[in-house]
Amino acid sequence: MANENSMASTASPEQRIELASEAIRQMAEHAVFEPLPRQDRWLHHLSEATKAAPLQSLTIAFLLGVFLAHR
């Protein structure tokens, strides 16, 4: 690792770009950037429903929730 750092500090800009590109390719091959599985599916569905619902429906649901919370 120390050898790579010393080599990178003395390398030309083009060589540094090549070193960085190769490091990124290796990380991609090892699935470092693989997305995590969705654990909160209900939260995802709630988010999608909220985005799809019209404003009037959301207002009524909010007021109903406030009313029930005060009871």
CHARMM-style PDB file with segment names, atoms N, HN, CA, C and O in Angstrom:
ATOM      1  N   MET     1       0.828  -1.189   0.000  1.00  0.00      PROA
ATOM      2  CA  MET     1       0.000   0.000   0.000  1.00  0.00      PROA
ATOM      3  C   MET     1       0.869   1.248   0.000  1.00  0.00      PROA
ATOM      4  O   MET     1       0.589   2.201  -0.728  1.00  0.00      PROA
ATOM      5  N   ALA     2       1.917   1.249   0.808  1.00  0.00      PROA
ATOM      6  HN  ALA     2       2.144   0.476   1.399  1.00  0.00      PROA
ATOM      7  CA  ALA     2       2.801   2.412   0.854  1.00  0.00      PROA
ATOM      8  C   ALA     2       3.493   2.597  -0.484  1.00  0.00      PROA
ATOM      9  O   ALA     2       3.753   3.727  -0.898  1.00  0.00      PROA
ATOM     10  N   ASN     3       3.795   1.495  -1.165  1.00  0.00      PROA
ATOM     11  HN  ASN     3       3.584   0.577  -0.829  1.00  0.00      PROA
ATOM     12  CA  ASN     3       4.435   1.570  -2.463  1.00  0.00      PROA
ATOM     13  C   ASN     3       3.506   2.224  -3.477  1.00  0.00      PROA
ATOM     14  O   ASN     3       3.960   3.019  -4.300  1.00  0.00      PROA
ATOM     15  N   GLU     4       2.215   1.906  -3.435  1.00  0.00      PROA
ATOM     16  HN  GLU     4       1.846   1.260  -2.767  1.00  0.00      PROA
ATOM     17  CA  GLU     4       1.251   2.523  -4.351  1.00  0.00      PROA
ATOM     18  C   GLU     4       1.130   4.016  -4.093  1.00  0.00      PROA
ATOM     19  O   GLU     4       1.035   4.801  -5.036  1.00  0.00      PROA
ATOM     20  N   ASN     5       1.133   4.419  -2.816  1.00  0.00      PROA
ATOM     21  HN  ASN     5       1.211   3.781  -2.050  1.00  0.00      PROA
ATOM     22  CA  ASN     5       1.026   5.840  -2.488  1.00  0.00      PROA
ATOM     23  C   ASN     5       2.245   6.607  -2.954  1.00  0.00      PROA
ATOM     24  O   ASN     5       2.114   7.715  -3.474  1.00  0.00      PROA
ATOM     25  N   SER     6       3.437   6.038  -2.777  1.00  0.00      PROA
ATOM     26  HN  SER     6       3.544   5.138  -2.354  1.00  0.00      PROA
ATOM     27  CA  SER     6       4.639   6.743  -3.217  1.00  0.00      PROA
ATOM     28  C   SER     6       4.689   6.799  -4.734  1.00  0.00      PROA
ATOM     29  O   SER     6       5.152   7.786  -5.306  1.00  0.00      PROA
ATOM     30  N   MET     7       4.215   5.745  -5.388  1.00  0.00      PROA
ATOM     31  HN  MET     7       3.839   4.943  -4.924  1.00  0.00      PROA
ATOM     32  CA  MET     7       4.189   5.737  -6.843  1.00  0.00      PROA
ATOM     33  C   MET     7       3.172   6.752  -7.365  1.00  0.00      PROA
ATOM     34  O   MET     7       3.421   7.413  -8.373  1.00  0.00      PROA
ATOM     35  N   ALA     8       2.039   6.879  -6.693  1.00  0.00      PROA
ATOM     36  HN  ALA     8       1.837   6.342  -5.874  1.00  0.00      PROA
ATOM     37  CA  ALA     8       1.005   7.811  -7.125  1.00  0.00      PROA
ATOM     38  C   ALA     8       1.463   9.250  -6.957  1.00  0.00      PROA
ATOM     39  O   ALA     8       1.097  10.110  -7.758  1.00  0.00      PROA
ATOM     40  N   SER     9       2.256   9.527  -5.932  1.00  0.00      PROA
ATOM     41  HN  SER     9       2.554   8.828  -5.281  1.00  0.00      PROA
ATOM     42  CA  SER     9       2.687  10.907  -5.712  1.00  0.00      PROA
ATOM     43  C   SER     9       3.722  11.349  -6.737  1.00  0.00      PROA
ATOM     44  O   SER     9       3.848  12.542  -7.009  1.00  0.00      PROA
ATOM     45  N   THR    10       4.470  10.399  -7.313  1.00  0.00      PROA
ATOM     46  HN  THR    10       4.367   9.429  -7.092  1.00  0.00      PROA
ATOM     47  CA  THR    10       5.477  10.767  -8.310  1.00  0.00      PROA
ATOM     48  C   THR    10       4.987  10.549  -9.737  1.00  0.00      PROA
ATOM     49  O   THR    10       5.708  10.859 -10.685  1.00  0.00      PROA
ATOM     50  N   ALA    11       3.791  10.028  -9.908  1.00  0.00      PROA
ATOM     51  HN  ALA    11       3.206   9.776  -9.137  1.00  0.00      PROA
ATOM     52  CA  ALA    11       3.263   9.729 -11.232  1.00  0.00      PROA
ATOM     53  C   ALA    11       2.722  10.989 -11.898  1.00  0.00      PROA
ATOM     54  O   ALA    11       2.379  11.971 -11.239  1.00  0.00      PROA
ATOM     55  N   SER    12       2.658  10.929 -13.209  1.00  0.00      PROA
ATOM     56  HN  SER    12       2.936  10.132 -13.744  1.00  0.00      PROA
ATOM     57  CA  SER    12       2.087  12.042 -13.964  1.00  0.00      PROA
ATOM     58  C   SER    12       0.571  12.025 -13.789  1.00  0.00      PROA
ATOM     59  O   SER    12       0.010  11.025 -13.341  1.00  0.00      PROA
ATOM     60  N   PRO    13      -0.089  13.116 -14.134  1.00  0.00      PROA
ATOM     61  CA  PRO    13      -1.554  13.143 -14.003  1.00  0.00      PROA
ATOM     62  C   PRO    13      -2.241  12.015 -14.782  1.00  0.00      PROA
ATOM     63  O   PRO    13      -3.227  11.447 -14.313  1.00  0.00      PROA
ATOM     64  N   GLU    14      -1.726  11.697 -15.961  1.00  0.00      PROA
ATOM     65  HN  GLU    14      -0.926  12.158 -16.343  1.00  0.00      PROA
ATOM     66  CA  GLU    14      -2.319  10.619 -16.751  1.00  0.00      PROA
ATOM     67  C   GLU    14      -2.169   9.277 -16.047  1.00  0.00      PROA
ATOM     68  O   GLU    14      -3.086   8.455 -16.054  1.00  0.00      PROA
ATOM     69  N   GLN    15      -0.993   9.060 -15.431  1.00  0.00      PROA
ATOM     70  HN  GLN    15      -0.248   9.728 -15.424  1.00  0.00      PROA
ATOM     71  CA  GLN    15      -0.773   7.808 -14.708  1.00  0.00      PROA
ATOM     72  C   GLN    15      -1.662   7.732 -13.469  1.00  0.00      PROA
ATOM     73  O   GLN    15      -2.156   6.659 -13.122  1.00  0.00      PROA
ATOM     74  N   ARG    16      -1.864   8.857 -12.809  1.00  0.00      PROA
ATOM     75  HN  ARG    16      -1.463   9.728 -13.091  1.00  0.00      PROA
ATOM     76  CA  ARG    16      -2.755   8.875 -11.645  1.00  0.00      PROA
ATOM     77  C   ARG    16      -4.184   8.528 -12.051  1.00  0.00      PROA
ATOM     78  O   ARG    16      -4.881   7.796 -11.349  1.00  0.00      PROA
ATOM     79  N   ILE    17      -4.607   9.063 -13.187  1.00  0.00      PROA
ATOM     80  HN  ILE    17      -4.041   9.658 -13.757  1.00  0.00      PROA
ATOM     81  CA  ILE    17      -5.951   8.765 -13.683  1.00  0.00      PROA
ATOM     82  C   ILE    17      -6.078   7.278 -13.986  1.00  0.00      PROA
ATOM     83  O   ILE    17      -7.089   6.659 -13.655  1.00  0.00      PROA
ATOM     84  N   GLU    18      -5.052   6.700 -14.617  1.00  0.00      PROA
ATOM     85  HN  GLU    18      -4.230   7.203 -14.886  1.00  0.00      PROA
ATOM     86  CA  GLU    18      -5.064   5.267 -14.909  1.00  0.00      PROA
ATOM     87  C   GLU    18      -5.117   4.442 -13.632  1.00  0.00      PROA
ATOM     88  O   GLU    18      -5.864   3.466 -13.556  1.00  0.00      PROA
ATOM     89  N   LEU    19      -4.328   4.826 -12.618  1.00  0.00      PROA
ATOM     90  HN  LEU    19      -3.722   5.619 -12.680  1.00  0.00      PROA
ATOM     91  CA  LEU    19      -4.340   4.111 -11.337  1.00  0.00      PROA
ATOM     92  C   LEU    19      -5.718   4.187 -10.682  1.00  0.00      PROA
ATOM     93  O   LEU    19      -6.221   3.190 -10.164  1.00  0.00      PROA
ATOM     94  N   ALA    20      -6.318   5.366 -10.706  1.00  0.00      PROA
ATOM     95  HN  ALA    20      -5.909   6.176 -11.126  1.00  0.00      PROA
ATOM     96  CA  ALA    20      -7.643   5.532 -10.111  1.00  0.00      PROA
ATOM     97  C   ALA    20      -8.687   4.734 -10.886  1.00  0.00      PROA
ATOM     98  O   ALA    20      -9.562   4.112 -10.284  1.00  0.00      PROA
ATOM     99  N   SER    21      -8.603   4.745 -12.202  1.00  0.00      PROA
ATOM    100  HN  SER    21      -7.892   5.250 -12.691  1.00  0.00      PROA
ATOM    101  CA  SER    21      -9.548   3.986 -13.028  1.00  0.00      PROA
ATOM    102  C   SER    21      -9.443   2.494 -12.747  1.00  0.00      PROA
ATOM    103  O   SER    21     -10.454   1.799 -12.642  1.00  0.00      PROA
ATOM    104  N   GLU    22      -8.220   2.013 -12.627  1.00  0.00      PROA
ATOM    105  HN  GLU    22      -7.399   2.578 -12.712  1.00  0.00      PROA
ATOM    106  CA  GLU    22      -8.022   0.592 -12.338  1.00  0.00      PROA
ATOM    107  C   GLU    22      -8.562   0.232 -10.958  1.00  0.00      PROA
ATOM    108  O   GLU    22      -9.160  -0.830 -10.787  1.00  0.00      PROA
ATOM    109  N   ALA    23      -8.360   1.098  -9.979  1.00  0.00      PROA
ATOM    110  HN  ALA    23      -7.874   1.961 -10.118  1.00  0.00      PROA
ATOM    111  CA  ALA    23      -8.880   0.846  -8.632  1.00  0.00      PROA
ATOM    112  C   ALA    23     -10.406   0.806  -8.647  1.00  0.00      PROA
ATOM    113  O   ALA    23     -11.009  -0.035  -7.980  1.00  0.00      PROA
ATOM    114  N   ILE    24     -11.029   1.698  -9.394  1.00  0.00      PROA
ATOM    115  HN  ILE    24     -10.539   2.381  -9.936  1.00  0.00      PROA
ATOM    116  CA  ILE    24     -12.494   1.720  -9.488  1.00  0.00      PROA
ATOM    117  C   ILE    24     -13.001   0.466 -10.190  1.00  0.00      PROA
ATOM    118  O   ILE    24     -14.009  -0.106  -9.775  1.00  0.00      PROA
ATOM    119  N   ARG    25     -12.320   0.032 -11.242  1.00  0.00      PROA
ATOM    120  HN  ARG    25     -11.501   0.497 -11.579  1.00  0.00      PROA
ATOM    121  CA  ARG    25     -12.712  -1.202 -11.932  1.00  0.00      PROA
ATOM    122  C   ARG    25     -12.638  -2.406 -10.992  1.00  0.00      PROA
ATOM    123  O   ARG    25     -13.534  -3.250 -10.983  1.00  0.00      PROA
ATOM    124  N   GLN    26     -11.568  -2.478 -10.204  1.00  0.00      PROA
ATOM    125  HN  GLN    26     -10.841  -1.792 -10.212  1.00  0.00      PROA
ATOM    126  CA  GLN    26     -11.422  -3.591  -9.259  1.00  0.00      PROA
ATOM    127  C   GLN    26     -12.519  -3.561  -8.202  1.00  0.00      PROA
ATOM    128  O   GLN    26     -13.058  -4.606  -7.839  1.00  0.00      PROA
ATOM    129  N   MET    27     -12.851  -2.376  -7.708  1.00  0.00      PROA
ATOM    130  HN  MET    27     -12.413  -1.527  -8.003  1.00  0.00      PROA
ATOM    131  CA  MET    27     -13.923  -2.283  -6.711  1.00  0.00      PROA
ATOM    132  C   MET    27     -15.255  -2.712  -7.318  1.00  0.00      PROA
ATOM    133  O   MET    27     -16.042  -3.389  -6.657  1.00  0.00      PROA
ATOM    134  N   ALA    28     -15.513  -2.331  -8.552  1.00  0.00      PROA
ATOM    135  HN  ALA    28     -14.873  -1.781  -9.088  1.00  0.00      PROA
ATOM    136  CA  ALA    28     -16.766  -2.698  -9.209  1.00  0.00      PROA
ATOM    137  C   ALA    28     -16.850  -4.209  -9.418  1.00  0.00      PROA
ATOM    138  O   ALA    28     -17.926  -4.795  -9.300  1.00  0.00      PROA
ATOM    139  N   GLU    29     -15.727  -4.833  -9.726  1.00  0.00      PROA
ATOM    140  HN  GLU    29     -14.852  -4.356  -9.822  1.00  0.00      PROA
ATOM    141  CA  GLU    29     -15.710  -6.282  -9.906  1.00  0.00      PROA
ATOM    142  C   GLU    29     -15.989  -7.009  -8.598  1.00  0.00      PROA
ATOM    143  O   GLU    29     -16.550  -8.105  -8.604  1.00  0.00      PROA
ATOM    144  N   HSD    30     -15.609  -6.416  -7.491  1.00  0.00      PROA
ATOM    145  HN  HSD    30     -15.153  -5.526  -7.486  1.00  0.00      PROA
ATOM    146  CA  HSD    30     -15.816  -7.047  -6.189  1.00  0.00      PROA
ATOM    147  C   HSD    30     -17.165  -6.676  -5.589  1.00  0.00      PROA
ATOM    148  O   HSD    30     -17.412  -6.960  -4.417  1.00  0.00      PROA
ATOM    149  N   ALA    31     -18.028  -6.059  -6.356  1.00  0.00      PROA
ATOM    150  HN  ALA    31     -17.828  -5.829  -7.309  1.00  0.00      PROA
ATOM    151  CA  ALA    31     -19.401  -5.727  -5.949  1.00  0.00      PROA
ATOM    152  C   ALA    31     -19.445  -4.836  -4.714  1.00  0.00      PROA
ATOM    153  O   ALA    31     -20.307  -5.010  -3.853  1.00  0.00      PROA
ATOM    154  N   VAL    32     -18.533  -3.894  -4.623  1.00  0.00      PROA
ATOM    155  HN  VAL    32     -17.832  -3.752  -5.322  1.00  0.00      PROA
ATOM    156  CA  VAL    32     -18.540  -2.956  -3.501  1.00  0.00      PROA
ATOM    157  C   VAL    32     -19.755  -2.047  -3.592  1.00  0.00      PROA
ATOM    158  O   VAL    32     -20.321  -1.655  -2.572  1.00  0.00      PROA
ATOM    159  N   PHE    33     -20.153  -1.714  -4.811  1.00  0.00      PROA
ATOM    160  HN  PHE    33     -19.692  -2.033  -5.639  1.00  0.00      PROA
ATOM    161  CA  PHE    33     -21.242  -0.772  -5.008  1.00  0.00      PROA
ATOM    162  C   PHE    33     -22.588  -1.465  -5.199  1.00  0.00      PROA
ATOM    163  O   PHE    33     -23.528  -0.845  -5.696  1.00  0.00      PROA
ATOM    164  N   GLU    34     -22.700  -2.722  -4.820  1.00  0.00      PROA
ATOM    165  HN  GLU    34     -21.936  -3.225  -4.416  1.00  0.00      PROA
ATOM    166  CA  GLU    34     -23.952  -3.449  -4.977  1.00  0.00      PROA
ATOM    167  C   GLU    34     -25.007  -2.860  -4.047  1.00  0.00      PROA
ATOM    168  O   GLU    34     -24.733  -2.660  -2.863  1.00  0.00      PROA
ATOM    169  N   PRO    35     -26.199  -2.579  -4.549  1.00  0.00      PROA
ATOM    170  CA  PRO    35     -27.224  -1.968  -3.688  1.00  0.00      PROA
ATOM    171  C   PRO    35     -27.684  -2.934  -2.601  1.00  0.00      PROA
ATOM    172  O   PRO    35     -27.730  -4.147  -2.804  1.00  0.00      PROA
ATOM    173  N   LEU    36     -28.019  -2.378  -1.458  1.00  0.00      PROA
ATOM    174  HN  LEU    36     -27.981  -1.392  -1.293  1.00  0.00      PROA
ATOM    175  CA  LEU    36     -28.514  -3.176  -0.347  1.00  0.00      PROA
ATOM    176  C   LEU    36     -29.963  -3.565  -0.602  1.00  0.00      PROA
ATOM    177  O   LEU    36     -30.706  -2.791  -1.206  1.00  0.00      PROA
ATOM    178  N   PRO    37     -30.381  -4.742  -0.159  1.00  0.00      PROA
ATOM    179  CA  PRO    37     -31.785  -5.125  -0.340  1.00  0.00      PROA
ATOM    180  C   PRO    37     -32.686  -4.246   0.513  1.00  0.00      PROA
ATOM    181  O   PRO    37     -32.298  -3.786   1.586  1.00  0.00      PROA
ATOM    182  N   ARG    38     -33.876  -4.026   0.023  1.00  0.00      PROA
ATOM    183  HN  ARG    38     -34.192  -4.399  -0.849  1.00  0.00      PROA
ATOM    184  CA  ARG    38     -34.832  -3.198   0.769  1.00  0.00      PROA
ATOM    185  C   ARG    38     -35.329  -3.972   1.977  1.00  0.00      PROA
ATOM    186  O   ARG    38     -35.903  -5.053   1.842  1.00  0.00      PROA
ATOM    187  N   GLN    39     -35.105  -3.407   3.165  1.00  0.00      PROA
ATOM    188  HN  GLN    39     -34.639  -2.529   3.274  1.00  0.00      PROA
ATOM    189  CA  GLN    39     -35.569  -4.049   4.382  1.00  0.00      PROA
ATOM    190  C   GLN    39     -36.883  -3.435   4.840  1.00  0.00      PROA
ATOM    191  O   GLN    39     -37.679  -4.109   5.495  1.00  0.00      PROA
ATOM    192  N   ASP    40     -37.123  -2.191   4.515  1.00  0.00      PROA
ATOM    193  HN  ASP    40     -36.476  -1.644   3.984  1.00  0.00      PROA
ATOM    194  CA  ASP    40     -38.334  -1.499   4.945  1.00  0.00      PROA
ATOM    195  C   ASP    40     -39.324  -1.423   3.790  1.00  0.00      PROA
ATOM    196  O   ASP    40     -39.594  -0.342   3.265  1.00  0.00      PROA
ATOM    197  N   ARG    41     -39.854  -2.551   3.404  1.00  0.00      PROA
ATOM    198  HN  ARG    41     -39.635  -3.429   3.831  1.00  0.00      PROA
ATOM    199  CA  ARG    41     -40.788  -2.568   2.284  1.00  0.00      PROA
ATOM    200  C   ARG    41     -42.050  -1.782   2.594  1.00  0.00      PROA
ATOM    201  O   ARG    41     -42.571  -1.093   1.717  1.00  0.00      PROA
ATOM    202  N   TRP    42     -42.556  -1.867   3.823  1.00  0.00      PROA
ATOM    203  HN  TRP    42     -42.133  -2.426   4.535  1.00  0.00      PROA
ATOM    204  CA  TRP    42     -43.783  -1.144   4.166  1.00  0.00      PROA
ATOM    205  C   TRP    42     -43.554   0.354   4.079  1.00  0.00      PROA
ATOM    206  O   TRP    42     -44.451   1.100   3.689  1.00  0.00      PROA
ATOM    207  N   LEU    43     -42.358   0.798   4.440  1.00  0.00      PROA
ATOM    208  HN  LEU    43     -41.629   0.191   4.757  1.00  0.00      PROA
ATOM    209  CA  LEU    43     -42.048   2.222   4.345  1.00  0.00      PROA
ATOM    210  C   LEU    43     -41.990   2.652   2.882  1.00  0.00      PROA
ATOM    211  O   LEU    43     -42.420   3.753   2.536  1.00  0.00      PROA
ATOM    212  N   HSD    44     -41.466   1.795   2.037  1.00  0.00      PROA
ATOM    213  HN  HSD    44     -41.117   0.900   2.317  1.00  0.00      PROA
ATOM    214  CA  HSD    44     -41.411   2.089   0.605  1.00  0.00      PROA
ATOM    215  C   HSD    44     -42.826   2.189   0.028  1.00  0.00      PROA
ATOM    216  O   HSD    44     -43.117   3.095  -0.754  1.00  0.00      PROA
ATOM    217  N   HSD    45     -43.703   1.261   0.412  1.00  0.00      PROA
ATOM    218  HN  HSD    45     -43.467   0.526   1.047  1.00  0.00      PROA
ATOM    219  CA  HSD    45     -45.084   1.293  -0.085  1.00  0.00      PROA
ATOM    220  C   HSD    45     -45.825   2.526   0.429  1.00  0.00      PROA
ATOM    221  O   HSD    45     -46.595   3.142  -0.308  1.00  0.00      PROA
ATOM    222  N   LEU    46     -45.596   2.883   1.679  1.00  0.00      PROA
ATOM    223  HN  LEU    46     -44.970   2.383   2.278  1.00  0.00      PROA
ATOM    224  CA  LEU    46     -46.222   4.083   2.234  1.00  0.00      PROA
ATOM    225  C   LEU    46     -45.738   5.332   1.503  1.00  0.00      PROA
ATOM    226  O   LEU    46     -46.523   6.234   1.211  1.00  0.00      PROA
ATOM    227  N   SER    47     -44.457   5.376   1.215  1.00  0.00      PROA
ATOM    228  HN  SER    47     -43.819   4.644   1.452  1.00  0.00      PROA
ATOM    229  CA  SER    47     -43.899   6.513   0.482  1.00  0.00      PROA
ATOM    230  C   SER    47     -44.506   6.618  -0.911  1.00  0.00      PROA
ATOM    231  O   SER    47     -44.873   7.707  -1.350  1.00  0.00      PROA
ATOM    232  N   GLU    48     -44.613   5.494  -1.601  1.00  0.00      PROA
ATOM    233  HN  GLU    48     -44.315   4.609  -1.244  1.00  0.00      PROA
ATOM    234  CA  GLU    48     -45.207   5.497  -2.942  1.00  0.00      PROA
ATOM    235  C   GLU    48     -46.673   5.906  -2.901  1.00  0.00      PROA
ATOM    236  O   GLU    48     -47.128   6.648  -3.772  1.00  0.00      PROA
ATOM    237  N   ALA    49     -47.419   5.436  -1.907  1.00  0.00      PROA
ATOM    238  HN  ALA    49     -47.049   4.833  -1.199  1.00  0.00      PROA
ATOM    239  CA  ALA    49     -48.834   5.798  -1.790  1.00  0.00      PROA
ATOM    240  C   ALA    49     -48.990   7.284  -1.505  1.00  0.00      PROA
ATOM    241  O   ALA    49     -49.908   7.925  -2.016  1.00  0.00      PROA
ATOM    242  N   THR    50     -48.103   7.827  -0.701  1.00  0.00      PROA
ATOM    243  HN  THR    50     -47.357   7.307  -0.286  1.00  0.00      PROA
ATOM    244  CA  THR    50     -48.159   9.252  -0.390  1.00  0.00      PROA
ATOM    245  C   THR    50     -47.879  10.091  -1.630  1.00  0.00      PROA
ATOM    246  O   THR    50     -48.513  11.125  -1.841  1.00  0.00      PROA
ATOM    247  N   LYS    51     -46.941   9.653  -2.438  1.00  0.00      PROA
ATOM    248  HN  LYS    51     -46.425   8.813  -2.267  1.00  0.00      PROA
ATOM    249  CA  LYS    51     -46.625  10.387  -3.668  1.00  0.00      PROA
ATOM    250  C   LYS    51     -47.783  10.332  -4.657  1.00  0.00      PROA
ATOM    251  O   LYS    51     -48.006  11.283  -5.405  1.00  0.00      PROA
ATOM    252  N   ALA    52     -48.521   9.226  -4.665  1.00  0.00      PROA
ATOM    253  HN  ALA    52     -48.341   8.453  -4.057  1.00  0.00      PROA
ATOM    254  CA  ALA    52     -49.605   9.048  -5.630  1.00  0.00      PROA
ATOM    255  C   ALA    52     -50.922   9.662  -5.164  1.00  0.00      PROA
ATOM    256  O   ALA    52     -51.799   9.930  -5.986  1.00  0.00      PROA
ATOM    257  N   ALA    53     -51.076   9.888  -3.857  1.00  0.00      PROA
ATOM    258  HN  ALA    53     -50.364   9.671  -3.190  1.00  0.00      PROA
ATOM    259  CA  ALA    53     -52.352  10.374  -3.318  1.00  0.00      PROA
ATOM    260  C   ALA    53     -52.539  11.859  -3.613  1.00  0.00      PROA
ATOM    261  O   ALA    53     -51.580  12.629  -3.566  1.00  0.00      PROA
ATOM    262  N   PRO    54     -53.773  12.261  -3.916  1.00  0.00      PROA
ATOM    263  CA  PRO    54     -54.039  13.689  -4.115  1.00  0.00      PROA
ATOM    264  C   PRO    54     -53.981  14.438  -2.780  1.00  0.00      PROA
ATOM    265  O   PRO    54     -54.127  13.838  -1.715  1.00  0.00      PROA
ATOM    266  N   LEU    55     -53.772  15.716  -2.850  1.00  0.00      PROA
ATOM    267  HN  LEU    55     -53.653  16.203  -3.715  1.00  0.00      PROA
ATOM    268  CA  LEU    55     -53.608  16.542  -1.654  1.00  0.00      PROA
ATOM    269  C   LEU    55     -54.845  16.512  -0.763  1.00  0.00      PROA
ATOM    270  O   LEU    55     -54.715  16.522   0.461  1.00  0.00      PROA
ATOM    271  N   GLN    56     -56.029  16.475  -1.344  1.00  0.00      PROA
ATOM    272  HN  GLN    56     -56.134  16.466  -2.338  1.00  0.00      PROA
ATOM    273  CA  GLN    56     -57.253  16.455  -0.542  1.00  0.00      PROA
ATOM    274  C   GLN    56     -57.323  15.191   0.323  1.00  0.00      PROA
ATOM    275  O   GLN    56     -57.709  15.263   1.489  1.00  0.00      PROA
ATOM    276  N   SER    57     -56.958  14.055  -0.233  1.00  0.00      PROA
ATOM    277  HN  SER    57     -56.644  13.997  -1.181  1.00  0.00      PROA
ATOM    278  CA  SER    57     -56.980  12.803   0.525  1.00  0.00      PROA
ATOM    279  C   SER    57     -55.988  12.850   1.676  1.00  0.00      PROA
ATOM    280  O   SER    57     -56.280  12.381   2.776  1.00  0.00      PROA
ATOM    281  N   LEU    58     -54.825  13.414   1.423  1.00  0.00      PROA
ATOM    282  HN  LEU    58     -54.588  13.795   0.530  1.00  0.00      PROA
ATOM    283  CA  LEU    58     -53.828  13.530   2.488  1.00  0.00      PROA
ATOM    284  C   LEU    58     -54.301  14.464   3.588  1.00  0.00      PROA
ATOM    285  O   LEU    58     -54.053  14.209   4.767  1.00  0.00      PROA
ATOM    286  N   THR    59     -54.976  15.539   3.219  1.00  0.00      PROA
ATOM    287  HN  THR    59     -55.177  15.747   2.262  1.00  0.00      PROA
ATOM    288  CA  THR    59     -55.495  16.482   4.213  1.00  0.00      PROA
ATOM    289  C   THR    59     -56.548  15.817   5.085  1.00  0.00      PROA
ATOM    290  O   THR    59     -56.533  15.973   6.306  1.00  0.00      PROA
ATOM    291  N   ILE    60     -57.451  15.084   4.474  1.00  0.00      PROA
ATOM    292  HN  ILE    60     -57.463  14.957   3.482  1.00  0.00      PROA
ATOM    293  CA  ILE    60     -58.493  14.388   5.236  1.00  0.00      PROA
ATOM    294  C   ILE    60     -57.864  13.352   6.165  1.00  0.00      PROA
ATOM    295  O   ILE    60     -58.266  13.237   7.323  1.00  0.00      PROA
ATOM    296  N   ALA    61     -56.890  12.604   5.674  1.00  0.00      PROA
ATOM    297  HN  ALA    61     -56.564  12.697   4.733  1.00  0.00      PROA
ATOM    298  CA  ALA    61     -56.228  11.597   6.508  1.00  0.00      PROA
ATOM    299  C   ALA    61     -55.497  12.257   7.676  1.00  0.00      PROA
ATOM    300  O   ALA    61     -55.511  11.732   8.789  1.00  0.00      PROA
ATOM    301  N   PHE    62     -54.863  13.397   7.434  1.00  0.00      PROA
ATOM    302  HN  PHE    62     -54.851  13.824   6.529  1.00  0.00      PROA
ATOM    303  CA  PHE    62     -54.169  14.114   8.502  1.00  0.00      PROA
ATOM    304  C   PHE    62     -55.155  14.596   9.559  1.00  0.00      PROA
ATOM    305  O   PHE    62     -54.927  14.414  10.755  1.00  0.00      PROA
ATOM    306  N   LEU    63     -56.245  15.209   9.120  1.00  0.00      PROA
ATOM    307  HN  LEU    63     -56.430  15.357   8.149  1.00  0.00      PROA
ATOM    308  CA  LEU    63     -57.242  15.704  10.075  1.00  0.00      PROA
ATOM    309  C   LEU    63     -57.883  14.559  10.857  1.00  0.00      PROA
ATOM    310  O   LEU    63     -58.143  14.696  12.052  1.00  0.00      PROA
ATOM    311  N   LEU    64     -58.136  13.443  10.201  1.00  0.00      PROA
ATOM    312  HN  LEU    64     -57.925  13.331   9.230  1.00  0.00      PROA
ATOM    313  CA  LEU    64     -58.674  12.280  10.893  1.00  0.00      PROA
ATOM    314  C   LEU    64     -57.679  11.764  11.937  1.00  0.00      PROA
ATOM    315  O   LEU    64     -58.077  11.385  13.039  1.00  0.00      PROA
ATOM    316  N   GLY    65     -56.409  11.749  11.598  1.00  0.00      PROA
ATOM    317  HN  GLY    65     -56.086  12.056  10.703  1.00  0.00      PROA
ATOM    318  CA  GLY    65     -55.378  11.332  12.547  1.00  0.00      PROA
ATOM    319  C   GLY    65     -55.284  12.260  13.737  1.00  0.00      PROA
ATOM    320  O   GLY    65     -55.133  11.800  14.869  1.00  0.00      PROA
ATOM    321  N   VAL    66     -55.372  13.574  13.499  1.00  0.00      PROA
ATOM    322  HN  VAL    66     -55.495  13.947  12.579  1.00  0.00      PROA
ATOM    323  CA  VAL    66     -55.346  14.547  14.596  1.00  0.00      PROA
ATOM    324  C   VAL    66     -56.566  14.362  15.480  1.00  0.00      PROA
ATOM    325  O   VAL    66     -56.457  14.402  16.706  1.00  0.00      PROA
ATOM    326  N   PHE    67     -57.727  14.160  14.870  1.00  0.00      PROA
ATOM    327  HN  PHE    67     -57.816  14.128  13.875  1.00  0.00      PROA
ATOM    328  CA  PHE    67     -58.958  13.962  15.639  1.00  0.00      PROA
ATOM    329  C   PHE    67     -58.858  12.715  16.516  1.00  0.00      PROA
ATOM    330  O   PHE    67     -59.216  12.754  17.693  1.00  0.00      PROA
ATOM    331  N   LEU    68     -58.381  11.628  15.957  1.00  0.00      PROA
ATOM    332  HN  LEU    68     -58.091  11.596  15.001  1.00  0.00      PROA
ATOM    333  CA  LEU    68     -58.261  10.384  16.721  1.00  0.00      PROA
ATOM    334  C   LEU    68     -57.190  10.487  17.808  1.00  0.00      PROA
ATOM    335  O   LEU    68     -57.321   9.858  18.858  1.00  0.00      PROA
ATOM    336  N   ALA    69     -56.154  11.256  17.578  1.00  0.00      PROA
ATOM    337  HN  ALA    69     -56.048  11.767  16.725  1.00  0.00      PROA
ATOM    338  CA  ALA    69     -55.092  11.410  18.575  1.00  0.00      PROA
ATOM    339  C   ALA    69     -55.572  12.203  19.780  1.00  0.00      PROA
ATOM    340  O   ALA    69     -55.112  11.970  20.898  1.00  0.00      PROA
ATOM    341  N   HSD    70     -56.488  13.137  19.564  1.00  0.00      PROA
ATOM    342  HN  HSD    70     -56.861  13.326  18.656  1.00  0.00      PROA
ATOM    343  CA  HSD    70     -56.999  13.959  20.671  1.00  0.00      PROA
ATOM    344  C   HSD    70     -58.073  13.248  21.479  1.00  0.00      PROA
ATOM    345  O   HSD    70     -58.416  13.709  22.567  1.00  0.00      PROA
ATOM    346  N   ARG    71     -58.608  12.157  20.991  1.00  0.00      PROA
ATOM    347  HN  ARG    71     -58.330  11.783  20.107  1.00  0.00      PROA
ATOM    348  CA  ARG    71     -59.664  11.427  21.718  1.00  0.00      PROA
ATOM    349  C   ARG    71     -59.072  10.666  22.809  1.00  0.00      PROA
ATOM    350  OT1 ARG    71     -59.786   9.983  23.543  1.00  0.00      PROA
TER     351      ARG     71
END
